[in-house]
Amino acid sequence: MLSLPPFLQNHIPALENWAAKSHLGNYVVHGRGELVFESMPIYARLGMHLLYYGRAETRLLHYTAIEDLLKSQTERMGRIYDSKKDVLKKIRSFVKTYELEESLKELLIEDLNEYPTFNSFFYRKLKVDARPVLNASDQLSICSAADCRLAVYESVSDAKEFWIKGRRFTIPHLLGDKAYKSLKSSSSYNEAAVAIFRLAPQDYHRFHSPVDGKIGRRWKIEGTYYTVNPQAVNQDFNVFTENRRDVLLLECDVDGKKRTVAYVAIGAMLVGSVGWTHPKLSEAVKRGDELGYFAYGGSTIVAVFPRDLVHWDADLKKNSKDGLETLVKVGESIGHWCHDPK
């Protein structure tokens, strides 16, 4: 809820509705059922509103000077958050701003003094049992790849109708030529099923495998650093296909059939780097295994699945078609593989 004086508490629903309609905030579904207004510092909301809301602002962002500014500021903030100056002060301020005090007990290293830089805290590790994989014995199950706000769609057309408004969002543009052409029957992915995992700054920022499989090839695609907040994604603005991103292929065996998932880790405004911790080619991974991490900022993973071979959980499908993201954590069920259509 918004932090307001008591005499304004009765007006919170109306204020939140106004803020959402004015692109100053986002509604998300919490606990797979409760609709809540997503918390974010007001300066961040206003900054994104000024940059991304409206046709003039969207056109402005396509100028090279603006793209260069976003890139230079992202790189600058990366250096600041990798420095060893005032580390504890920065961490404590961040914890207070995003109300993370309760979550600190999940950390593998609970003592904040032990983090040498702010970024080392930002992509902090959790205790081994902090994110159990649900339905672990079901080999067809698919789990969340991150602590995130999730939207799922059974086809690219659905994703563009209900969520992604950038005109250049296609699977070839998202994956880049090399990754796209490496896919077997690549054209069959043009209407692929997609899962969009959006990480906000307050989230745990390590990302994990949503499926059982093996590590395939990986490509790095250079780009800019636009925000991945819905304020940009829901505009006619090519966030996912213009941002700096890495594409990893996960090779899966489902009922004896080979299936490939394209796993796209997308950097965003103030995200200085994407790190991979499970990079060995052909190495097996299980659902919930760590793959890598994002340094400071907001970021997104887009997982691309073969069309007609995935069923998303019903509540996630409904929320996504209603234009709502759902808060989920690593290991939670989001859907399952289905058998080849006959």
N, C-alpha and C positions, 0 to 999 in steps of 0.2 A: 504494500500500500504506500501511497505518497506520505511523506513526512510533513504533517501540517498541524497547526495549533488546534486544540480541542474544539473551538467554536466552528471550525471548518470541516470537522470530520463527517458531518451529515452530507456534505457536498462532494465527497470524494468520488462516488460513482459518476456524477455529472462531469467532474473535472477530468477524470480518467478518459471518459468517452470523448471529451473535447480534445484532450492531448493526443489520443490515438488518431482521431480524424484529422488533426493538424500535423500529423507526422512527427509528434514529439515523444512518441512512445509506442509500445507494442503490447497487445494482449497475447498471452500464451496459455496453453492448457497445462495445469500443474497436477501431478499425481494421477494422470490419465483420466481426469474428470473435472477438476475445478478450474474455472477461468480466472486468471489473475493478470494484473497489470505489471509488466516486467520492470524491475527496479534498475535504475541507472542514474548516475549523477546528472543533475540538470544541465551543467555546462556541456557535457558530452551530447546530450539530446539537442540542445540549441545549436551546437556546432554542426552536427550532422544535418539538422533542419536547414541551416543557412547554406550549406554546401550542396545538398542533394535534392531539396524539394522544389519542384517547379521546372518548367521547360527551360527558362533562361539559365538557371543554375546547372541543369543537366548539360546544356550546350557548352557552358563555360568550362566544364570539367574535361571536355574533349580537346581543349587547347593544350599543346605540348608543354607550355610553361606551367600549367596547373599540374599536369602529370609529373613533371620533373620536380615540382615543389613537394607533392605527396611522397615521391620516392626519396627525396633528400631528407625530408622530415622523418620518414620511417627509419632510414638508415641512421640518422642522428639520434633518435630515441633508442634505437638498438644499442648504440655505443654507450649511451647514458645508463641504460638498464643492465649493461654488462660491466659497468665500472664498480669499483669496490668502495666508492665514496657514499657515506650516509645510507648504507644498505639497510640496517635495521629500521631506521626512520622511515624509509620508503616502504618497507614491508608492512610495518605497523599502520601506516597511513592507508595503504591499500586494503588491509584486513578490515579496518574501521569503515572505510568508504563503502565496501561491498558486504559488510556485515558477515564476515567469514569466521568469526570467533568459534562458533560451534563446530565447524568443519575441521578445525585444526587437529582434533583428536584422530582424524583419519590419516594424518600424514605419517609417512615412514620416518621422517625426521621432524619431531614435534617442536624442538627447540629452535626458535626463529634466529637465534644467534649463530646457528650452524650453517646458515646459507651465505656463501661468499659474495653473491651478487643478487640483485633483485630478480633477474631473469631465472636464476637457479631456483628461487622460490616460485616464480610464476609457472614454470613447468615442473613443479614438485612431483615427487613420487608418492603414491599412497601405499598403505599397508597391503600385504598380499591378499587378505580376505575382504578388503574394502569394497570390491566390485565383483561379487560372484556372478557367474554366467547362469542365467535361468535356462531351464530345459537343456542342460549340458549333455544329457544322454541322447537327445534327439538330434541325429545328424542332419536333419533337414532344417533345423531351426536357424534363424538369422538373428543376430543380436545388435544392439546399438554399438556403434564404433566410438562413441564419445559421450561425455557429459555435455548435453547440448539441448538446443531447441530443434526439433526434428519435423521435417515435412517429407511425405512419401507420395509418389505418383506411379501409376502403372504404365505410363507412357510419357514421352517428351511433350506430346501435344497437351496432355493433361497438366503437366508441370507449367507449360507456358500459358495455359488458360487460367489457372488458379493462382500462380505464384510468380514465376520468372517472366518478367516483361521485356527483357532485353531481346531485340530482334535477331541478334546474331547467336543466340543460344541454340546450338546444335551439338550433337555428339562429336562430329568431326572437329568443330571449332574448340570444344571443351578439351578434347584429348590431344589435339595437335596431329599433324599428318603422320608422324612416325608411329605413335601409339595406335592411332585409329587403323592404319593400314596393316598393323601387325595382328589385328584381331581376325580370327577365322570367321569368314562370312561377315565382314565388317558392316556391310549395308544393313544387315539384320539388326544392328544396334541403333539405327537411326531413330527408331521409336522405342528405345530401351526404357525399362523401368528405372526410376532414379530415387535415391534416398539422399536428402540434403540435411547434413548435420551442422548446425550453426553454433559455434562456440562464442559465448560472450566473455569479456575480460574476467569476470568472477569465477568462471568455470575451471575445473581441473583440465589442464591443457596437454595431456598426453592422449594420443589416439591409438585405437586398437583394431584388430581384425574383426569384422562382423561375421565371417564365415570360416569354415575349415578349408584349408587348401595349401598351396605351395606358393612361395614368393616367385613372381615372374619378373620380367624386365621393368626398368624404371627410367623415366625421362624427366628432364627439368625444362620447363617452358618459362622464358623470361616474360615479364609484363609489368604492369603498374601496381598500385596499392590502394585501390578504392575500398571503401568500407563494404562489408558483407551484411550490414544491417538491412532489414526489410525496407527501410526508407530508400535505399538505392536499388535493391533487388526488385521491388515492386514498381519501380519506374521503368521507362523505356531506356534502359541503361545496361550495357553489357559487362556486368561485374565479373561473372564466373569465367568468361572467355577472354577477358583482357587482363586479369590479374596474374601476377607471378604464381606459378603452381607446379607441383610435381605430380606425375602420373605413374602409378604402380599397378601392374597387373597381378591379380590373384587367380591362380589356376586351381579350379575346384573339380572334384570328382563326385558327382551326385548320381547314385544308382548306376554306377559304371559309365556314366556319360560325362564328357569333358565340358565344363562351363567356365567362362572367364568373367571375372568381375573387375572393372576398371575403377581404381580407387584414387581419387583426385584430391590432393591436399592443397588447399588454396590459401595463400597468404593474403593479408588484407592491410588496411590502414594501421600503421604502427607495428605490424608483424615483421620483424627483421629477418627471421629465418625459419625454415622448416627443417627439423632434424630427424634423421632416420636411425632407429636403434635395432632394427631387425632386417638388415639389408641383404643377407646372403641369398643369392640366386638358387632357386630350387629347394630351399629349406622349408620344412613343413611348419605351418602355423595352425593354431586352434582358435576357435572363437574366444575373444577376450584377450588374446595375446597382444602385448604392446608392439606397435609398429614404429612409433616415433612421437614427436612433440612439436608444438608451436612455441616460439618465443613471444614476447609481450605483444598483446593486441587482440582484436577479434579475428576470427578465422573460421574456415568452413571446410568440410569434407563433402564431396559429392561422390557417392558410390553408384556406379552404372551397372545394371544387371540385364541379362538377356530378357527381352520382352516375352511375356506369357509364361515365364518359368518361375515367377515369384508371386506369392500372395502376401500382401501387407496386412498387419493386424487391423481389424475392422475399425477400431476407434481412431487409429492413426489416419486411415484413409478418409474417414468422415471429417476429422479436424482439418486435414490438409485441403480438402475440397471446400471447406468453409473459410479458407484463407487463414487458418490458425496453425501455428507451430505447437508441438507438444514437448514439454520438458521430460527428458529421459536421461538415464545414466548408463555408463558402460555396462554391458552384460544383460540389460533388460531385453526382453523379446520385442522384436519389431515386425516379424513375419517369418515365412518359411519357404524353402524351395518347394516347387510342385513338380510332378512328373511331366515328362515330355507330352505335349498335347498329341492326341492320336489323330 
